[in-house]
């Protein structure tokens, strides 16, 4: 049953929580859904199992980029999270999302302000039939509360580790659009392959994505691990994760750090990618320790700044092809310096 008023949820909390406890005891696994057109659909995820009884008509999404799946499939959500990074004009909608809404002849739906966490009342006000959150950092408490509003499609294993393909598979399954989701994956893969073919210099190069560099304190190098979606995207582009990063990656973690004294272990890295711009690059190249890294010494560093490319380096269904040419050119320029 789909509930339409958040205040009514409070009346049924005891009964629903009993059901949630039972669901949470199930073993998480990969997404499972029946063939399109058959309901109910059952999806396994990190918090248990979600059953969607019938074709959803009103789709809401929370967290980063989940709304791009229904939009790519021609479905306008009743609400989604406002963009908090890379939103140049401050309207809460990234350019590739705005362009897709225009293509569909749709206005901007309700935007959820998630600056202080999920706005449950705002989500409930949209009266959704399903809530998509395959790529997210939902806590158990978040999931429990959202489940009082509508069935929730959560991440399959760990927070913020769902790659773009699995995001599409899970969220499309939650809408009863399994076949369309697979077709979308095939289309994006074909577009990536076509464009990557123009950059043979990337093939086999190693790349490392640095999460944060403080120009006033370079005592630590923080980076995304092979579990992170940004790093997984390197594989799509013909790049490899260096052994050094794999060796210092802890199971289940999507970020890590090492002290600057250990910086020599990253000499197997051909290309460094990071956020920020020239203000950060200059201290990196003059620091006695950081400047010894082969990629830095060669100038094989991609600084993404705060541009749309920086936002889309974390690949999502609509952003990939929007900025792919620019991203590939930046990576290829760094790769040529590494040769």
C-alpha positions in Angstrom: 0.0 0.0 0.0 1.4 3.4 -0.9 0.8 6.1 1.7 0.0 9.7 0.7 0.5 11.7 3.8 3.5 11.7 6.1 1.4 12.5 9.2 -0.5 9.3 8.6 2.7 7.3 8.7 3.1 8.1 12.4 -0.1 6.2 13.1 1.2 3.0 11.6 4.9 3.2 12.7 4.7 0.3 15.2 3.3 -2.2 12.7 5.6 -1.1 9.9 8.7 -1.3 12.1 7.9 -4.9 12.9 7.8 -5.6 9.2 11.1 -3.7 8.6 12.9 -5.7 11.3 11.8 -8.9 9.5 13.1 -7.6 6.2 16.4 -6.4 7.6 17.1 -10.0 8.7 17.3 -11.2 5.1 20.7 -11.6 3.5 21.5 -8.7 1.1 22.3 -9.7 -2.4 22.3 -8.6 -6.0 19.2 -7.0 -7.5 16.6 -9.5 -8.6 13.5 -8.7 -10.6 11.1 -10.6 -12.7 10.8 -9.9 -16.4 9.3 -6.6 -17.3 5.5 -6.5 -17.2 5.1 -8.9 -14.3 4.3 -7.7 -10.8 5.0 -7.8 -8.0 8.7 -7.1 -8.5 11.1 -8.0 -5.8 14.6 -6.4 -5.4 17.2 -7.5 -3.0 19.6 -4.9 -1.5 21.8 -4.1 1.5 18.8 -3.6 3.8 16.8 -6.7 2.8 14.2 -7.0 0.1 11.8 -4.5 -1.4 8.6 -5.6 -3.1 6.9 -3.3 -5.6 3.3 -4.5 -6.0 2.4 -2.8 -9.3 3.7 -0.5 -12.0 4.8 2.8 -10.3 3.2 5.9 -11.8 4.9 8.4 -9.5 8.6 8.0 -9.1 10.7 10.0 -6.6 14.5 9.8 -6.1 16.8 10.8 -3.3 20.6 11.2 -3.2 23.0 11.8 -6.1 21.9 11.2 -9.7 19.3 8.5 -9.2 16.8 10.8 -11.0 18.9 10.5 -14.2 17.7 6.9 -14.7 14.0 7.6 -15.0 14.8 10.8 -17.0 17.0 8.8 -19.5 14.1 6.4 -19.8 11.6 9.1 -20.5 10.0 9.3 -17.1 9.9 12.6 -15.2 10.2 12.1 -11.5 7.8 13.8 -9.1 10.8 15.0 -7.1 14.5 14.5 -6.8 17.5 15.9 -4.9 18.7 19.4 -5.7 22.3 19.5 -7.0 24.7 20.8 -4.4 27.9 20.6 -6.4 28.7 21.7 -10.0 25.5 23.8 -10.2 26.8 26.9 -11.9 23.6 28.9 -12.0 22.4 27.8 -8.6 19.0 26.5 -9.7 19.6 23.0 -8.2 19.6 21.3 -11.6 22.7 20.2 -13.5 23.0 21.2 -17.2 22.5 17.7 -18.6 19.4 17.2 -16.4 18.1 20.6 -17.5 18.6 19.6 -21.1 16.8 16.3 -20.7 13.9 18.0 -19.0 13.7 20.3 -22.0 13.8 17.4 -24.4 10.9 15.8 -22.5 8.9 19.1 -22.5 8.9 19.1 -18.7 9.4 21.7 -16.1 11.6 21.2 -13.0 9.7 19.0 -10.5 10.0 19.3 -6.7 13.6 19.6 -5.6 14.6 18.1 -2.2 17.2 20.0 -0.2 19.5 17.4 1.2 22.1 19.8 2.7 21.2 18.5 6.1 20.2 15.0 5.1 17.1 13.7 3.4 14.0 15.9 3.7 11.5 13.1 4.4 8.5 15.4 4.6 9.3 16.9 1.2 9.6 13.4 -0.3 6.3 12.4 1.3 4.6 15.5 -0.1 5.3 14.2 -3.6 3.2 11.1 -2.9 5.5 8.6 -4.7 4.8 5.0 -5.6 8.5 4.1 -5.4 11.7 5.8 -4.2 14.9 5.2 -6.1 18.2 5.3 -4.2 20.4 2.7 -5.8 23.4 5.1 -5.6 23.3 6.7 -2.2 24.6 6.6 1.4 21.3 5.7 3.0 21.6 4.6 6.7 19.3 2.0 8.2 17.3 4.8 9.8 17.0 6.6 6.4 15.8 3.5 4.7 13.3 2.7 7.5 11.8 6.2 7.3 11.6 6.3 3.5 10.0 2.8 3.5 7.1 4.4 5.5 6.5 6.6 2.4 6.9 4.1 -0.4 8.9 1.0 -1.5 12.6 1.9 -1.6 15.3 0.7 -4.0 18.5 0.9 -2.0 22.1 0.1 -2.9 23.0 -3.6 -3.3 26.1 -3.8 -1.0 27.9 -0.7 0.3 27.0 3.0 0.4 28.2 5.2 -2.5 29.7 2.2 -4.3 27.0 1.4 -6.9 28.5 1.9 -10.4 26.6 3.5 -13.2 25.5 0.2 -14.8 24.1 -1.2 -11.5 22.5 2.2 -10.8 20.6 1.8 -14.0 19.7 -1.8 -13.5 18.4 -1.4 -10.0 16.5 1.8 -10.6 15.0 0.7 -13.9 13.9 -2.6 -12.2 12.2 -0.5 -9.5 10.2 1.1 -12.2 9.3 -2.2 -14.0 11.5 -1.2 -16.9 14.2 -3.9 -16.9 14.5 -4.2 -20.7 14.7 -0.5 -21.2 17.4 -0.2 -18.5 19.5 -2.8 -20.3 19.0 -1.1 -23.6 20.2 2.2 -22.0 23.3 0.5 -20.7 24.1 -0.9 -24.2 23.6 2.5 -25.8 25.9 4.3 -23.3 28.6 1.6 -23.6 28.5 1.9 -27.4 28.9 5.7 -27.2 31.8 5.3 -24.7 33.6 2.7 -26.9 33.2 4.9 -30.0 34.8 7.9 -28.4 37.5 6.1 -26.5 38.7 4.6 -29.7 39.9 8.0 -30.7 42.4 8.1 -27.7 44.7 5.0 -28.0 47.2 6.7 -25.8 44.9 6.0 -22.8 45.0 2.2 -23.3 46.8 0.5 -20.4 47.8 3.7 -18.6 47.3 3.7 -14.8 45.3 6.5 -13.2 44.7 7.5 -9.6 41.9 9.8 -8.4 43.0 12.0 -5.5 40.1 13.1 -3.3 41.6 16.0 -1.6 44.9 17.9 -1.5 45.3 20.8 1.0 47.9 23.1 -0.5 48.8 24.2 3.1 49.2 20.6 4.3 50.5 18.0 1.9 51.4 15.6 4.7 48.6 13.2 3.6 47.5 11.9 0.2 43.8 11.0 0.1 42.5 9.1 -2.8 39.5 7.1 -4.1 39.9 3.3 -4.1 38.9 0.8 -6.7 35.5 0.5 -5.0 34.6 4.1 -5.9 32.6 4.9 -9.0 35.0 7.5 -10.3 37.8 4.9 -10.3 35.6 2.2 -11.8 34.9 4.6 -14.7 38.6 4.6 -15.5 38.1 1.0 -16.7 35.5 2.2 -19.2 38.1 4.6 -20.6 40.9 2.1 -21.1 42.7 3.0 -17.9 43.9 0.7 -15.1 44.0 1.1 -11.3 47.7 0.9 -10.3 48.9 -1.9 -8.0 50.0 0.7 -5.4 46.4 1.8 -4.9 45.1 -1.7 -4.8 47.6 -2.6 -2.1 46.6 0.2 0.2 42.9 -0.3 -0.4 40.9 -1.8 2.5 38.0 -4.0 1.7 34.7 -2.2 1.5 36.2 1.3 1.6 35.8 3.8 -1.3 38.6 6.1 -0.1 41.9 5.8 1.6 45.0 7.8 2.6 48.7 7.5 3.1 51.3 9.8 4.7 53.5 11.8 2.4 56.5 9.8 3.6 55.1 6.8 1.7 54.5 8.8 -1.5 57.1 6.8 -3.5 54.7 3.9 -3.6 52.7 5.8 -6.2 55.5 5.8 -8.8 53.5 3.3 -10.8 50.8 5.9 -11.4 50.8 7.4 -14.9 48.1 10.0 -14.4 46.8 11.8 -11.3 43.2 13.2 -11.4 41.9 15.6 -8.8 39.5 18.4 -8.1 40.7 21.9 -7.9 42.8 24.1 -10.2 46.1 25.9 -10.6 46.1 27.1 -7.0 46.4 23.5 -5.9 48.7 22.3 -8.7 51.5 24.8 -8.0 52.1 23.7 -4.4 51.9 20.1 -5.5 54.7 20.6 -8.0 56.9 22.5 -5.6 56.5 20.3 -2.5 59.7 18.3 -1.8 57.8 15.1 -1.4 54.8 15.4 -3.7 57.0 16.6 -6.6 58.9 13.3 -6.5 56.0 11.4 -7.8 56.5 10.4 -11.4 53.1 11.6 -12.6 53.7 15.0 -10.9 57.2 15.3 -12.3 55.9 14.5 -15.8 53.1 17.0 -15.5 50.6 14.1 -16.0 48.0 15.7 -13.7 44.4 16.5 -14.6 42.9 19.2 -12.4 39.1 19.2 -12.9 38.4 22.5 -11.2 34.7 23.1 -10.4 33.5 22.7 -14.0 30.7 20.3 -15.1 33.5 17.9 -16.0 34.4 17.7 -12.3 30.9 16.8 -11.5 30.6 14.2 -14.2 33.9 12.5 -13.4 31.6 10.6 -11.1 29.7 9.0 -14.0 25.9 9.1 -14.2 23.5 8.0 -17.0 23.0 11.5 -18.4 26.4 13.1 -17.6 28.6 10.5 -19.2 28.1 11.5 -22.9 27.5 15.1 -22.0 31.2 15.7 -20.9 32.9 12.6 -22.2 34.8 14.3 -25.0 36.2 17.0 -22.7 37.2 14.5 -20.0 38.9 12.2 -22.6 40.8 15.1 -24.0 42.0 16.1 -20.6 43.1 12.6 -19.7 44.8 12.0 -23.1 46.8 15.2 -22.7 48.1 13.9 -19.4 48.7 10.5 -20.9 50.9 11.9 -23.6 53.1 13.5 -21.0 53.5 10.1 -19.3 55.0 8.4 -22.4 
